[in-house]
Amino acid sequence: MELAAPAAATGIGAAPPFHYHYINAGGTTPDRPTPALWVLRTMSDAAPIKHPTGLTGGDFTEADEPLRLFAAWFADAKQSEPVNPEAMALATVDAQGLPNARMVLLKGFDERGFVFYTSAESIKGHELAAAPKAALTFYWKSLQRQVRVRGQVETVAAAEADAYFASRSRMAQIGAWASKQSSALESRLAFEKAIARFTAKFAIGTVPRPPYWVGYRVAPQEIEFWQERPFRLHDRVAFTRASPTAPWIKTRLYP
C-alpha cells in the first residue's frame, strides 16, 4: 500500500511521485493503514540531489513544491547522517510567550505535515494545548543543509497513535507508562521502581498506549530550505501558503 505525493509537484526535474512506507521498530511493513506514519522509502527514478560545491544555484532552488524537496533531502540525510537524521528541534511558547526548544524525532510525514510523539502531560504538551503552533528545525551537518518548518499543530487520530505505539519496543512502551515526563523526579531509583512496577503489570499480553501519550502533527504553513555555500554565499528558498489547502508560494531569500 503506497501513498503518492501530490501529482502537481514538479520540482527536482519533474520526478515521479515519491511514496511513503510505514516504519516500525522491526523494519518496514507495507500493509499498515495509518498514512501519517508513512515516511519516505524511495524516490522512484528521481536522480539524487548532488552536494553542491560551486557558487551557482543548486537544482533544489528550482523546486516548486516543498514536500517533494524535503523528501529528497531527508533521503539524502538518511544515507549520510551518522546518527538520528530524523532529529529535529521543536520550538513552542509558554503562557508568558517565552520560547522553549528541544530535540524530538520525526516519526512520519506526508502532505498533511510532520508527526512526532510525546506525553500530553509534558511541558511541550501543555504548551501546545495552550498555543497549538510550533516551529521545527532540521540540521544535517554532513550535508550542510537546514530545513525550517512553521505551522499549526493538531493531534493525530487515536488509531494512528495506537499503531505507532504498537511498533515501539516493549521497554519503550513500559517507559512511556513509567515516566511522568517533565515532572520533578526525586531520584533515579524512584524511576527504576516505576519501570519495575509497570513491567510486572504488563508482564502478559500487549502493552496498551497510555491515554496521555499522543502524536502531534505540525501542518506546515512555511518551509524554508538552506544550503551552505563557500564565503557565506548560501542558497536559501522559502515556501509559504495561507492555509493547508492553498498553493505554495516560493521566494528566494538572501542568505
C-alpha positions as CSV (number, residue, x, y, z in Angstrom):
1,M,0.0,0.0,0.0
2,E,1.5,3.3,-1.0
3,L,0.6,7.0,-0.8
4,A,1.7,9.0,-3.8
5,A,2.8,12.6,-3.3
6,P,0.6,15.3,-4.9
7,A,0.7,14.9,-8.7
8,A,1.2,18.7,-9.2
9,A,4.7,18.6,-7.7
10,T,7.1,19.4,-10.5
11,G,10.4,20.3,-8.7
12,I,13.6,18.4,-8.9
13,G,13.4,17.7,-12.6
14,A,9.7,16.7,-12.5
15,A,10.5,13.4,-10.8
16,P,7.9,10.7,-10.5
17,P,5.8,10.7,-7.3
18,F,7.5,9.6,-4.1
19,H,6.0,7.1,-1.8
20,Y,5.6,6.7,2.0
21,H,6.1,3.4,3.8
22,Y,5.3,2.7,7.4
23,I,8.4,2.4,9.6
24,N,8.3,0.5,12.9
25,A,10.9,-0.8,15.3
26,G,11.3,-4.0,13.4
27,G,11.5,-2.6,9.9
28,T,9.2,-1.7,7.1
29,T,5.7,-3.2,6.7
30,P,3.8,-2.1,3.7
31,D,0.3,-3.1,5.0
32,R,-0.2,-0.7,7.9
33,P,-3.2,1.6,7.4
34,T,-2.3,4.9,9.0
35,P,-0.9,7.4,6.5
36,A,0.5,9.8,9.0
37,L,3.0,7.2,10.0
38,W,4.4,6.7,6.5
39,V,7.8,8.0,5.6
40,L,9.9,8.2,2.5
41,R,11.5,4.9,1.4
42,T,12.3,5.5,-2.3
43,M,12.3,8.3,-4.8
44,S,11.5,6.0,-7.7
45,D,13.6,7.1,-10.6
46,A,14.4,10.6,-9.3
47,A,18.1,11.5,-9.5
48,P,19.6,12.4,-6.1
49,I,20.5,16.0,-5.5
50,K,24.3,16.2,-5.5
51,H,26.0,18.0,-2.7
52,P,27.0,21.3,-4.4
53,T,30.4,22.8,-4.1
54,G,30.2,25.8,-6.5
55,L,28.7,29.2,-6.1
56,T,25.9,28.9,-8.6
57,G,22.4,27.9,-7.6
58,G,21.8,24.2,-7.0
59,D,18.9,22.4,-8.6
60,F,16.9,22.4,-5.4
61,T,16.3,26.2,-5.9
62,E,14.2,25.2,-9.0
63,A,11.8,23.1,-7.0
64,D,8.2,24.5,-6.8
65,E,6.8,22.1,-4.2
66,P,8.5,21.8,-0.8
67,L,7.3,18.4,0.4
68,R,8.9,16.6,-2.5
69,L,12.1,18.5,-1.9
70,F,12.0,17.7,1.8
71,A,11.6,14.0,0.9
72,A,14.7,14.1,-1.3
73,W,16.8,15.9,1.3
74,F,15.6,13.5,4.1
75,A,16.5,10.5,1.9
76,D,20.0,12.0,1.4
77,A,20.3,12.6,5.2
78,K,19.4,9.0,6.0
79,Q,22.3,8.0,3.8
80,S,24.9,10.4,5.1
81,E,24.0,11.5,8.6
82,P,25.6,9.0,11.1
83,V,23.2,9.5,14.0
84,N,19.4,10.3,14.0
85,P,18.8,12.0,10.7
86,E,15.2,12.3,11.9
87,A,16.2,14.5,14.8
88,M,14.6,18.0,14.8
89,A,14.4,20.9,17.1
90,L,10.8,21.6,18.2
91,A,10.0,25.2,19.4
92,T,6.9,26.1,21.4
93,V,6.0,29.0,23.7
94,D,4.8,29.1,27.3
95,A,2.0,31.1,28.8
96,Q,4.3,34.2,29.0
97,G,5.4,33.9,25.4
98,L,8.8,32.6,26.4
99,P,10.1,30.2,23.7
100,N,11.1,26.6,24.6
101,A,13.1,24.4,22.2
102,R,14.1,20.8,22.5
103,M,15.1,17.9,20.2
104,V,12.5,15.3,19.2
105,L,12.3,12.7,16.5
106,L,10.3,12.9,13.3
107,K,8.1,9.8,13.1
108,G,6.4,10.4,9.8
109,F,5.4,13.0,7.3
110,D,3.1,13.4,4.3
111,E,1.2,16.2,2.6
112,R,-0.6,16.9,5.9
113,G,2.5,17.6,8.0
114,F,5.3,16.3,10.2
115,V,4.5,14.0,13.1
116,F,6.2,13.4,16.4
117,Y,5.0,11.7,19.7
118,T,5.3,12.7,23.3
119,S,3.3,12.9,26.5
120,A,0.4,15.4,26.5
121,E,1.3,16.0,30.2
122,S,4.8,17.1,29.4
123,I,5.8,20.8,29.2
124,K,5.6,20.8,25.4
125,G,2.2,19.0,25.6
126,H,0.8,21.7,27.9
127,E,2.3,24.5,25.8
128,L,0.9,23.0,22.6
129,A,-2.5,22.7,24.2
130,A,-2.5,26.4,25.1
131,A,-0.9,27.6,21.9
132,P,-1.1,25.0,19.1
133,K,1.6,26.4,16.9
134,A,5.2,25.2,16.6
135,A,8.4,25.5,14.6
136,L,10.7,22.7,13.6
137,T,14.4,22.8,12.5
138,F,16.3,20.0,10.9
139,Y,20.1,20.4,10.5
140,W,22.1,17.8,8.7
141,K,25.8,18.7,9.3
142,S,27.1,16.1,6.9
143,L,25.2,17.7,4.0
144,Q,25.5,21.3,5.3
145,R,21.7,21.7,4.9
146,Q,19.0,23.1,7.1
147,V,15.2,23.0,6.9
148,R,12.9,25.1,8.9
149,V,9.1,24.5,9.3
150,R,6.4,26.6,11.0
151,G,2.7,25.9,11.3
152,Q,-0.4,25.0,13.2
153,V,-0.3,21.9,15.4
154,E,-3.0,19.2,15.8
155,T,-3.1,15.8,17.5
156,V,-3.1,12.7,15.3
157,A,-6.0,10.3,15.4
158,A,-6.1,7.8,18.2
159,A,-5.8,4.9,15.7
160,E,-2.6,6.4,14.3
161,A,-1.1,6.8,17.7
162,D,-2.1,3.3,18.7
163,A,-0.5,1.9,15.5
164,Y,2.8,3.7,16.1
165,F,2.9,2.9,19.8
166,A,2.4,-0.8,19.0
167,S,5.5,-0.6,16.7
168,R,7.8,0.5,19.6
169,S,9.9,-1.9,21.6
170,R,8.3,-3.3,24.7
171,M,10.7,-1.5,27.0
172,A,10.0,1.8,25.3
173,Q,6.3,1.1,25.8
174,I,6.9,0.4,29.5
175,G,8.9,3.6,29.8
176,A,6.0,5.7,28.4
177,W,3.9,4.4,31.4
178,A,6.7,4.8,34.0
179,S,7.8,8.3,33.1
180,K,5.9,11.3,34.4
181,Q,7.5,13.4,31.7
182,S,8.8,16.8,32.7
183,S,7.7,16.3,36.4
184,A,10.2,16.6,39.2
185,L,12.0,13.2,39.8
186,E,13.1,12.6,43.4
187,S,15.7,10.0,42.5
188,R,16.8,7.6,39.7
189,L,15.7,4.8,42.0
190,A,12.1,6.1,42.0
191,F,12.1,5.9,38.2
192,E,13.5,2.4,38.2
193,K,10.9,1.3,40.7
194,A,8.2,2.7,38.4
195,I,9.6,0.8,35.5
196,A,9.7,-2.4,37.5
197,R,6.1,-1.9,38.6
198,F,4.7,-1.4,35.1
199,T,6.9,-4.3,33.8
200,A,5.1,-6.5,36.3
201,K,1.7,-5.0,35.5
202,F,2.1,-5.7,31.7
203,A,4.0,-9.0,32.1
204,I,1.5,-10.8,30.0
205,G,-0.1,-9.6,26.7
206,T,0.4,-6.4,24.8
207,V,1.2,-3.0,26.4
208,P,-1.7,-0.5,25.7
209,R,-0.9,3.0,24.8
210,P,-1.2,5.4,27.8
211,P,-4.1,7.8,27.3
212,Y,-1.7,10.8,27.7
213,W,0.8,9.5,25.1
214,V,-0.2,11.2,21.9
215,G,1.0,12.2,18.4
216,Y,1.2,15.8,17.2
217,R,1.3,16.9,13.6
218,V,2.8,20.2,12.5
219,A,0.8,21.3,9.5
220,P,3.3,23.5,7.6
221,Q,2.5,27.0,6.5
222,E,6.1,27.8,5.9
223,I,9.0,25.6,4.9
224,E,12.5,27.0,4.3
225,F,15.5,25.3,2.8
226,W,19.1,26.4,3.3
227,Q,22.2,25.0,1.7
228,E,25.6,26.1,2.9
229,R,28.0,27.6,0.2
230,P,31.6,28.9,0.4
231,F,32.1,32.5,1.5
232,R,28.7,32.6,3.1
233,L,27.0,32.8,-0.3
234,H,24.4,30.3,0.8
235,D,21.3,29.3,-1.1
236,R,18.0,29.9,0.7
237,V,14.5,29.2,-0.6
238,A,11.2,29.7,1.4
239,F,7.8,28.2,0.6
240,T,4.7,29.8,2.2
241,R,1.0,29.3,2.0
242,A,-2.0,31.0,3.6
243,S,-3.8,27.7,4.5
244,P,-3.2,23.9,4.3
245,T,-5.2,23.9,1.0
246,A,-3.7,27.0,-0.5
247,P,-1.0,26.8,-3.2
248,W,2.6,27.2,-2.2
249,I,4.4,30.5,-3.0
250,K,8.2,30.3,-3.4
251,T,10.6,33.1,-2.6
252,R,14.3,33.0,-2.9
253,L,16.0,34.8,0.1
254,Y,19.3,36.5,0.7
255,P,21.4,34.3,3.0
